[in-house]
Amino acid sequence: MDRPRLASLVEGYVEQAAVPELTRYGTIPCLSPSFDPDWRAHGHLDQAAELVRAFAAHRPLREVRADVLAAPGRTPVVLVDVPATDPARDGETTLVYGHLDKQPPLGTWRTGLDPFRPVRHGDRLYGRGLADDGYAAFAALGALESLESLGEGHGRVVVLIEASEESGSPDLEPSLDLVADRLGRPALVVCLDSGGPTYDRLWLTSSLRGNLVVTLTVEVLTEGVHSGHAGGIVSDSFRLARHLLDRVEDPATGRVRLPELHVQVPPHRRQEIAAVAAELGPVAAGAFPTVPGLRLASPDPADRIELATWHPSLTVIGADGLPAVADGGNVLRPATSLKCSLRLPPTCDAAAALAALEEALTADPPDGATVRLHADAPAQGWDAPALSPALSARVEAASIAHFGAPARVLGLGGSIPFLAALGTRYPSAQLLATGVLGPGSNAHGPNEVLELGALKSLTACLAELLAATPS
């Protein structure tokens, strides 16, 4: 393959086609259903899906079919089918995955930045959902377009873009059922919703944590009363909620107490973590905008990586029943609701973990309070099967050619339910997770940014993988 020419074609495609369309996509507030219960009425997810479909349908590929589909009552899914250009590989299918739903703004963005008004500063494109992971369809189409411009053959490629990933992918299984006949049996699955600790190489994700999202509600009164009258007699609902969370998490250390939520870390994953930590040092575990003097869990980079990838952790991500500080009066409030995200080790049984969590939080309510727990569908973690030697070699060569450094493998602490679902459906498929999320990309937080240099290198690497047989 003419790699300099490939890099040049990708450069032109990203600048002239992908960036303008990504900028338009960035203006759409297509929040995931968990954050926009009226998503059907608002139509933003449908608008984003149609943008991706129309872009794909009008690319200068030899042949392409692009559709927006939806299972009854579910969010849309974009399916782009690009037939093989090499007749000898007509029976091969590679599936490329991404999602188009977004997180809400979540915090105050820097002056001059806006979550839904993309801004470019040099090689950085700021906006919600651009790095996580609106670029996915554009990277896949750019890779195919560049291959066909080079005259390089490829097998059949199907691009699947869902619209509920940021809600834990509750619509994924119905969507996969809907398109199963058109997918066939992929030999290679490439998930473009991941990343790594640096931008200097292609990072493959070796594991992902599962996730439980639950809302705990503790009710003590039918209406608020004066705290001077009831305080000390009626239990405070926040104190009782805090007490219940202490059953799950040690308040002093943050360690999750439920044994059902822990697993043994595989020895080869510990070796993988140690190798990356030794090479990169503190950078390997990520950099965070901590306040001065905050103590992190461990000074050892390997320990930090393991904590973030193979251990459970609990985070309170939302609350109801608590007035803003400016509005807080001397009232003993009737109820407190806390929304919690509980990350699970990759091989932890998410359903069993949820059952243990429900038992811990709802059994024997403190002081006889009314306790309710609402749980989203549990997201199963994922521990990647080993890649074939041939695919590993191609990944390595592509990373060296287009990033200038060998590829590396590391687990991540986030969740991508798609991979566990596809691994179950297609156990013989090669599964490869990668992406452009890296230092400062700030997915889910303010000032989310897409590194365009990383996008270009990733697209070129993807082209090389799609040009080769998936065996």
DOKELO-856265 format. One record per residue (C-alpha): y, x, z. Coordinates in pm, 1 decimal, padded with zeros to 6 digits. Layout:
<nodes>
NODE      north       east         up
NODE          Y          X          Z
...
</nodes>
This chain:
<nodes>
NODE      north       east         up
NODE    00000.0    00000.0    00000.0
NODE    00354.3    00115.1   -00078.1
NODE    00479.6    00113.3    00280.6
NODE    00839.9    00217.7    00209.3
NODE    00863.9   -00065.1   -00043.2
NODE    00706.9   -00307.0    00205.4
NODE    00962.4   -00208.6    00470.4
NODE    01244.5   -00256.8    00219.5
NODE    01119.7   -00600.6    00118.5
NODE    01088.0   -00707.9    00481.2
NODE    01437.8   -00577.8    00555.2
NODE    01584.8   -00785.5    00273.1
NODE    01385.2   -01095.0    00366.6
NODE    01487.2   -01086.3    00734.5
NODE    01856.0   -01030.6    00660.1
NODE    01892.5   -01267.6    00365.7
NODE    01644.4   -01546.0    00447.2
NODE    01516.4   -01538.4    00805.4
NODE    01836.2   -01469.3    00999.9
NODE    02042.6   -01747.7    00836.7
NODE    01763.6   -02000.4    00889.9
NODE    01693.4   -01881.8    01244.6
NODE    02063.6   -01924.3    01315.8
NODE    02041.7   -02285.4    01200.0
NODE    01729.4   -02339.6    01407.4
NODE    01911.4   -02192.0    01706.3
NODE    02168.8   -02472.6    01698.9
NODE    01902.6   -02741.1    01754.1
NODE    01854.0   -02830.4    02124.1
NODE    01485.1   -02900.3    02066.8
NODE    01381.9   -02891.0    02430.1
NODE    01015.9   -02914.4    02520.7
NODE    00905.8   -03263.2    02633.0
NODE    00895.2   -03165.4    03001.0
NODE    01269.9   -03101.8    02983.9
NODE    01357.4   -03389.7    02750.0
NODE    01155.7   -03703.9    02830.0
NODE    01349.6   -03888.0    02556.9
NODE    01259.5   -03633.5    02289.3
NODE    01143.2   -03906.1    02051.0
NODE    01476.6   -04085.2    02060.9
NODE    01680.0   -03766.2    02040.0
NODE    01484.2   -03640.7    01739.9
NODE    01552.9   -03271.0    01798.9
NODE    01187.1   -03163.4    01786.1
NODE    01144.6   -03353.5    01459.8
NODE    01460.4   -03190.3    01323.1
NODE    01334.2   -02841.3    01407.2
NODE    00991.1   -02915.4    01260.7
NODE    01147.2   -03036.2    00937.3
NODE    01364.8   -02723.6    00918.5
NODE    01055.6   -02500.8    00939.7
NODE    00862.2   -02716.3    00693.3
NODE    01141.7   -02722.3    00435.8
NODE    01194.9   -02347.7    00462.6
NODE    00824.0   -02280.3    00408.9
NODE    00794.8   -02526.4    00120.8
NODE    01070.7   -02353.1   -00077.7
NODE    00964.4   -01991.4   -00036.2
NODE    00877.7   -01802.5   -00359.2
NODE    00506.2   -01784.5   -00287.4
NODE    00248.3   -01835.3   -00559.8
NODE    00131.3   -02150.5   -00384.5
NODE    00220.1   -02310.7   -00052.1
NODE    00171.3   -02645.9    00113.0
NODE    00384.8   -02734.6    00416.4
NODE    00352.4   -03053.1    00622.5
NODE    00475.7   -03200.4    00948.5
NODE    00198.3   -03391.1    01123.3
NODE    00165.2   -03564.1    01460.2
NODE   -00120.0   -03716.3    01654.7
NODE   -00036.6   -04065.7    01787.5
NODE    00226.5   -04042.8    02059.6
NODE    00240.0   -03662.7    02040.5
NODE    00496.5   -03402.8    01941.8
NODE    00504.6   -03278.9    01580.7
NODE    00310.8   -02982.9    01448.4
NODE    00403.7   -02788.5    01135.1
NODE    00111.3   -02678.3    00919.6
NODE    00175.1   -02430.5    00638.7
NODE   -00120.9   -02351.2    00413.4
NODE   -00096.4   -02048.9    00181.4
NODE   -00409.8   -02009.9   -00034.3
NODE   -00571.9   -01672.9   -00098.6
NODE   -00430.6   -01463.1   -00380.1
NODE   -00743.1   -01246.1   -00387.4
NODE   -01031.8   -01455.6   -00527.7
NODE   -01283.4   -01235.8   -00349.4
NODE   -01134.1   -01345.2   -00014.7
NODE   -01089.7   -01714.1   -00086.9
NODE   -01328.3   -01807.8    00192.9
NODE   -01137.1   -01615.8    00461.4
NODE   -00882.8   -01791.2    00680.8
NODE   -00630.2   -01628.5    00912.6
NODE   -00445.8   -01859.5    01151.5
NODE   -00096.9   -01758.6    01266.4
NODE    00040.8   -01945.7    01568.9
NODE    00386.6   -02006.2    01709.8
NODE    00590.4   -02284.4    01870.2
NODE    00933.2   -02434.5    01808.7
NODE    01008.4   -02616.6    02136.8
NODE    01256.0   -02452.0    02371.8
NODE    01335.3   -02409.1    02737.7
NODE    01666.0   -02553.8    02865.0
NODE    01963.7   -02314.2    02904.5
NODE    01861.5   -02229.9    03265.0
NODE    02167.1   -02058.7    03407.2
NODE    02512.7   -01951.1    03298.8
NODE    02521.5   -01744.7    02982.0
NODE    02755.2   -01448.9    02939.9
NODE    03106.2   -01503.3    02809.3
NODE    03089.3   -01541.9    02432.5
NODE    02725.4   -01655.4    02433.7
NODE    02590.3   -02009.2    02417.5
NODE    02224.7   -02121.6    02424.7
NODE    02268.2   -02340.6    02114.8
NODE    02530.0   -02145.6    01918.8
NODE    02354.7   -01827.7    01804.2
NODE    02567.1   -01514.0    01802.7
NODE    02477.4   -01183.0    01639.3
NODE    02582.1   -00852.8    01794.0
NODE    02453.8   -00568.4    01576.4
NODE    02075.7   -00598.8    01557.8
NODE    02060.2   -00857.7    01836.7
NODE    02063.3   -01232.5    01773.1
NODE    02136.4   -01433.8    02089.1
NODE    02028.5   -01795.3    02136.6
NODE    01773.2   -02012.0    02311.3
NODE    01429.5   -02013.3    02150.6
NODE    01489.3   -01738.1    01895.4
NODE    01267.4   -01477.4    02063.0
NODE    01044.0   -01734.9    02235.3
NODE    00942.0   -01798.6    01972.5
NODE    01126.2   -01955.8    01683.8
NODE    01083.4   -01642.8    01473.6
NODE    00704.2   -01686.7    01441.6
NODE    00691.1   -01899.2    01125.5
NODE    00958.4   -01683.4    00960.9
NODE    00768.3   -01361.9    01037.7
NODE    00444.8   -01501.6    00893.1
NODE    00613.2   -01626.8    00575.9
NODE    00804.1   -01301.1    00534.7
NODE    00482.8   -01103.2    00562.8
NODE    00314.8   -01313.2    00293.9
NODE    00618.8   -01313.9    00066.1
NODE    00644.4   -00935.0    00088.3
NODE    00274.4   -00892.4    00007.7
NODE    00296.9   -01111.1   -00299.0
NODE    00610.0   -00925.7   -00416.2
NODE    00413.7   -00602.3   -00386.9
NODE    00120.7   -00747.3   -00581.6
NODE   -00105.8   -00706.2   -00279.0
NODE   -00377.8   -00967.3   -00236.7
NODE   -00438.8   -01162.4    00081.3
NODE   -00685.2   -01417.2    00210.6
NODE   -00596.2   -01774.7    00298.5
NODE   -00335.1   -01798.1    00572.9
NODE   -00254.7   -02107.7    00777.4
NODE    00058.6   -02108.6    00993.8
NODE    00048.8   -02357.1    01282.6
NODE    00368.8   -02423.4    01477.2
NODE    00340.5   -02661.2    01772.5
NODE    00615.2   -02830.5    01976.8
NODE    00491.5   -02859.8    02335.9
NODE    00410.3   -02501.4    02439.5
NODE    00692.7   -02473.2    02692.9
NODE    00548.2   -02781.5    02865.2
NODE    00203.5   -02623.4    02895.1
NODE    00086.0   -02740.4    02549.6
NODE   -00030.8   -03089.7    02651.3
NODE   -00025.2   -03193.2    02283.7
NODE   -00211.5   -02890.2    02152.6
NODE   -00569.1   -03019.8    02174.6
NODE   -00485.6   -03351.3    02001.5
NODE   -00296.2   -03155.2    01736.2
NODE   -00590.5   -02921.7    01680.1
NODE   -00819.7   -03222.6    01649.9
NODE   -00580.2   -03369.3    01394.1
NODE   -00578.6   -03059.3    01172.9
NODE   -00932.1   -02933.4    01237.9
NODE   -01059.5   -03014.8    00888.3
NODE   -00767.7   -02833.5    00728.2
NODE   -00798.4   -02528.2    00952.5
NODE   -01164.3   -02469.5    00881.2
NODE   -01303.1   -02182.1    01088.5
NODE   -01051.2   -01898.0    01113.6
NODE   -01191.7   -01545.9    01116.3
NODE   -00868.9   -01403.5    01260.1
NODE   -00613.2   -01573.7    01486.5
NODE   -00273.2   -01408.2    01534.2
NODE   -00054.8   -01545.8    01812.9
NODE    00313.5   -01453.3    01775.6
NODE    00434.8   -01554.2    02122.6
NODE    00400.9   -01237.7    02322.0
NODE    00538.9   -00885.2    02353.3
NODE    00536.6   -00579.0    02574.0
NODE    00739.1   -00346.2    02796.4
NODE    00903.5   -00148.8    02511.8
NODE    01025.3   -00198.6    02154.7
NODE    00894.8    00132.0    02023.1
NODE    00547.4    00017.6    01919.5
NODE    00324.1   -00280.7    01850.4
NODE    00201.5   -00425.3    02179.7
NODE   -00118.2   -00628.5    02190.1
NODE   -00168.8   -00865.6    02481.8
NODE   -00502.1   -00817.3    02654.4
NODE   -00471.2   -01100.4    02907.9
NODE   -00247.4   -01387.8    03011.3
NODE   -00227.7   -01573.5    03336.8
NODE   -00296.9   -01943.7    03368.6
NODE   -00045.0   -02181.8    03520.7
NODE   -00026.5   -02483.2    03749.0
NODE    00298.4   -02680.2    03752.8
NODE    00315.8   -02930.3    04038.3
NODE    00585.0   -03133.8    04210.4
NODE    00545.0   -03173.6    04585.3
NODE    00731.7   -03464.5    04745.2
NODE    00764.9   -03512.4    05121.1
NODE    00917.1   -03840.0    05240.3
NODE    01022.1   -03913.4    05599.3
NODE    01271.3   -04203.4    05572.3
NODE    01340.0   -04499.2    05346.7
NODE    01707.7   -04398.9    05340.5
NODE    01926.0   -04119.7    05472.8
NODE    02063.6   -04134.6    05828.8
NODE    02323.4   -03944.1    06028.8
NODE    02177.4   -03604.7    06124.7
NODE    02351.1   -03621.3    06459.8
NODE    02155.6   -03935.4    06546.5
NODE    01817.1   -03853.0    06396.6
NODE    01812.0   -03471.7    06399.0
NODE    01550.8   -03351.0    06645.8
NODE    01374.7   -03688.1    06646.0
NODE    01289.4   -03739.2    06278.9
NODE    01130.2   -03441.0    06105.7
NODE    01335.7   -03276.0    05831.9
NODE    01163.5   -03327.5    05495.8
NODE    01252.3   -02978.6    05371.1
NODE    01095.7   -02819.4    05680.6
NODE    00775.6   -03014.5    05625.0
NODE    00768.2   -02919.4    05254.7
NODE    00817.6   -02557.8    05352.1
NODE    00535.6   -02589.3    05605.3
NODE    00304.5   -02726.5    05336.8
NODE    00386.6   -02440.9    05099.8
NODE    00303.1   -02198.8    05379.8
NODE   -00054.1   -02326.5    05356.0
NODE   -00061.0   -02188.9    05002.2
NODE    00155.6   -01877.4    05031.0
NODE    00219.1   -01627.5    05308.3
NODE    00597.1   -01666.2    05366.5
NODE    00633.9   -01304.4    05474.7
NODE    00454.2   -01134.4    05184.7
NODE    00427.9   -01395.7    04907.7
NODE    00051.0   -01348.4    04888.6
NODE   -00130.8   -01664.1    04782.7
NODE   -00372.7   -01763.6    05057.7
NODE   -00619.0   -01986.0    04870.2
NODE   -00934.0   -01787.8    04781.4
NODE   -01002.8   -02015.5    04482.1
NODE   -00693.6   -01868.3    04316.1
NODE   -00808.2   -01505.1    04327.8
NODE   -01049.3   -01311.8    04103.8
NODE   -01189.9   -00962.3    04081.0
NODE   -00986.7   -00748.1    03841.9
NODE   -01221.5   -00607.1    03574.7
NODE   -01249.5   -00225.9    03595.1
NODE   -01152.6   -00179.2    03228.9
NODE   -00832.5   -00377.4    03286.4
NODE   -00744.9   -00152.9    03582.0
NODE   -00798.9    00150.1    03357.7
NODE   -00577.5   -00006.4    03090.0
NODE   -00302.4   -00071.5    03345.9
NODE   -00326.4    00280.8    03487.6
NODE   -00297.1    00436.8    03141.5
NODE    00017.4    00241.3    03051.3
NODE    00173.9    00305.8    03392.4
NODE    00104.5    00677.9    03363.7
NODE    00261.5    00692.7    03017.5
NODE    00569.0    00477.7    03076.9
NODE    00632.1    00503.4    03450.8
NODE    00850.5    00234.8    03613.9
NODE    00945.6    00092.0    03272.3
NODE    00589.0   -00030.0    03228.2
NODE    00629.0   -00301.7    03491.5
NODE    00956.4   -00432.4    03350.3
NODE    01317.4   -00412.0    03461.8
NODE    01480.7   -00701.0    03646.2
NODE    01844.8   -00782.1    03731.5
NODE    01787.3   -00750.2    04105.7
NODE    02066.7   -00748.3    04359.1
NODE    02145.6   -00412.5    04525.0
NODE    01898.6   -00325.0    04797.9
NODE    01626.4   -00574.1    04703.9
NODE    01281.1   -00434.3    04780.6
NODE    01016.2   -00494.9    04516.9
NODE    00652.3   -00556.5    04595.6
NODE    00536.3   -00199.6    04541.8
NODE    00682.0    00135.9    04436.8
NODE    00375.1    00200.4    04218.7
NODE    00412.4    00083.6    03854.3
NODE    00037.6    00022.6    03822.6
NODE    00039.1   -00199.3    04131.9
NODE    00333.5   -00395.4    03995.5
NODE    00163.0   -00451.8    03660.4
NODE   -00155.7   -00568.5    03832.0
NODE    00038.1   -00804.8    04060.4
NODE    00212.4   -00960.3    03760.3
NODE   -00097.3   -00993.0    03542.4
NODE   -00410.4   -01036.1    03758.4
NODE   -00289.1   -01191.9    04084.2
NODE   -00164.8   -01545.1    04160.0
NODE    00198.1   -01607.5    04248.9
NODE    00403.0   -01911.0    04350.0
NODE    00762.2   -01983.7    04248.4
NODE    00974.9   -02286.1    04336.6
NODE    01142.0   -02367.5    04006.0
NODE    01323.1   -02694.2    04084.3
NODE    01421.2   -02934.3    04360.5
NODE    01528.9   -03295.7    04403.3
NODE    01675.7   -03461.1    04710.7
NODE    01903.6   -03166.0    04789.7
NODE    02273.3   -03233.9    04723.0
NODE    02493.6   -02959.0    04587.0
NODE    02650.4   -02749.6    04863.2
NODE    02988.9   -02907.3    04797.9
NODE    02839.7   -03254.8    04836.8
NODE    02622.7   -03191.3    05140.8
NODE    02712.6   -03413.8    05436.6
NODE    02567.5   -03448.7    05784.8
NODE    02275.1   -03654.2    05660.6
NODE    01907.1   -03624.4    05740.1
NODE    01779.7   -03683.7    05388.6
NODE    01492.9   -03925.2    05321.6
NODE    01286.4   -03692.6    05100.7
NODE    01255.6   -03349.8    04940.8
NODE    01078.7   -03275.3    04613.3
NODE    00995.1   -02919.3    04509.7
NODE    00869.3   -02831.4    04162.7
NODE    00643.4   -02526.8    04177.4
NODE    00493.3   -02296.4    03918.8
NODE    00176.3   -02125.5    04033.0
NODE    00053.9   -01846.3    03807.4
NODE   -00321.7   -01790.9    03802.2
NODE   -00528.7   -01481.4    03718.5
NODE   -00659.8   -01479.9    03359.7
NODE   -01020.8   -01563.3    03448.0
NODE   -00945.0   -01810.4    03728.9
NODE   -01076.9   -02162.3    03667.8
NODE   -00751.8   -02358.6    03639.9
NODE   -00912.6   -02697.2    03714.3
NODE   -01083.6   -02565.0    04028.5
NODE   -00758.8   -02397.7    04134.0
NODE   -00570.8   -02726.4    04099.1
NODE   -00830.9   -02907.4    04311.1
NODE   -00793.7   -02644.5    04586.4
NODE   -00415.3   -02667.5    04567.9
NODE   -00418.9   -03047.6    04593.2
NODE   -00644.8   -03029.7    04898.1
NODE   -00422.6   -02773.3    05068.8
NODE   -00098.2   -02963.5    05011.1
NODE   -00203.2   -03322.7    05071.7
NODE   -00468.0   -03304.4    05347.1
NODE   -00351.2   -03392.5    05699.5
NODE    00019.8   -03453.2    05622.8
NODE    00239.5   -03293.0    05890.8
NODE    00391.7   -03540.0    06138.7
NODE    00241.8   -03826.5    05939.5
NODE    00495.5   -03788.6    05657.4
NODE    00425.3   -03937.6    05316.0
NODE    00316.0   -03654.5    05088.0
NODE    00270.8   -03690.7    04713.1
NODE    00170.6   -03432.3    04454.6
NODE    00223.0   -03470.8    04081.7
NODE    00048.2   -03212.1    03863.8
NODE    00095.7   -03131.1    03497.7
NODE   -00216.3   -03051.7    03297.4
NODE   -00345.4   -02713.4    03417.7
NODE   -00309.4   -02423.6    03174.5
NODE   -00612.6   -02196.3    03157.9
NODE   -00558.2   -01820.2    03151.6
NODE   -00701.1   -01587.0    02889.4
NODE   -00879.1   -01252.9    02891.7
NODE   -00891.6   -01116.1    02537.8
NODE   -01226.0   -01029.0    02378.5
NODE   -01247.5   -00679.3    02235.0
NODE   -01118.2   -00635.1    01880.4
NODE   -01354.9   -00502.6    01618.2
NODE   -01321.6   -00129.0    01547.2
NODE   -01198.5   -00206.2    01195.2
NODE   -00922.9   -00440.2    01314.6
NODE   -00823.0   -00198.0    01591.1
NODE   -00787.8    00079.3    01334.3
NODE   -00566.5   -00135.6    01112.0
NODE   -00347.2   -00233.9    01405.0
NODE   -00307.4    00131.1    01500.0
NODE   -00218.5    00237.7    01147.2
NODE    00032.2   -00044.5    01104.1
NODE    00205.9    00033.5    01434.0
NODE    00241.7    00400.8    01346.9
NODE    00369.3    00317.8    00999.3
NODE    00630.0    00059.8    01096.8
NODE    00719.2    00133.7    01460.3
NODE    00656.7    00506.9    01455.1
NODE    00421.1    00503.9    01754.5
NODE    00058.9    00404.6    01822.4
NODE   -00013.7    00050.3    01934.8
NODE   -00079.6   -00016.0    02301.7
NODE   -00260.1   -00289.5    02494.1
NODE   -00144.5   -00456.1    02815.8
NODE   -00175.7   -00788.9    02994.1
NODE    00121.9   -01016.6    03051.4
NODE    00198.4   -01250.2    03337.5
NODE    00295.7   -01553.4    03129.9
NODE    00077.5   -01826.3    02983.4
NODE   -00009.1   -01925.9    02625.8
NODE   -00257.6   -02217.1    02646.4
NODE   -00321.0   -02190.9    02272.8
NODE   -00528.1   -01874.7    02309.2
NODE   -00770.7   -02018.7    02562.6
NODE   -00803.7   -02334.4    02351.9
NODE   -00868.8   -02141.7    02029.7
NODE   -01109.1   -01903.1    02199.4
NODE   -01317.2   -02202.9    02306.5
NODE   -01303.7   -02369.8    01965.0
NODE   -01366.4   -02058.7    01756.6
NODE   -01565.6   -01814.4    01971.7
NODE   -01645.8   -01588.3    01675.2
NODE   -01282.4   -01545.1    01566.5
NODE   -01089.4   -01226.4    01630.7
NODE   -00792.0   -01312.3    01857.8
NODE   -00479.4   -01098.4    01845.2
NODE   -00167.6   -01175.3    02050.4
NODE    00155.5   -00987.2    01990.8
NODE    00526.5   -01052.9    01946.6
NODE    00883.9   -00936.6    01993.1
NODE    00942.1   -01020.8    02359.1
NODE    01050.4   -00698.1    02525.3
NODE    01305.5   -00552.4    02768.0
NODE    01608.7   -00776.5    02800.1
NODE    01476.1   -01049.0    02569.3
NODE    01507.5   -01281.2    02870.0
NODE    01285.9   -01563.4    02752.6
NODE    01337.6   -01869.0    02978.8
NODE    01651.3   -01713.9    03129.0
NODE    02015.2   -01693.9    03019.0
NODE    02121.2   -01468.2    02731.0
NODE    01789.1   -01484.7    02543.3
NODE    01797.8   -01236.8    02256.5
NODE    01589.7   -01158.7    01948.6
NODE    01577.1   -00788.5    01858.4
NODE    01595.4   -00791.3    01479.7
NODE    01461.9   -00436.8    01446.5
NODE    01149.2   -00539.5    01632.7
NODE    01120.2   -00850.7    01415.4
NODE    01131.5   -00642.1    01098.4
NODE    00870.3   -00394.8    01222.1
NODE    00645.1   -00674.0    01346.7
NODE    00669.8   -00859.0    01014.6
NODE    00571.4   -00545.5    00823.1
NODE    00275.7   -00487.7    01058.5
NODE    00167.3   -00848.5    01012.0
NODE    00179.8   -00802.6    00634.8
NODE   -00060.3   -00510.3    00660.8
NODE   -00299.6   -00713.2    00877.4
NODE   -00290.3   -01011.8    00640.5
NODE   -00355.9   -00784.6    00343.7
NODE   -00676.1   -00655.2    00499.4
NODE   -00998.6   -00842.0    00558.3
NODE   -01022.5   -00981.8    00913.6
NODE   -01366.1   -00835.1    00990.9
</nodes>
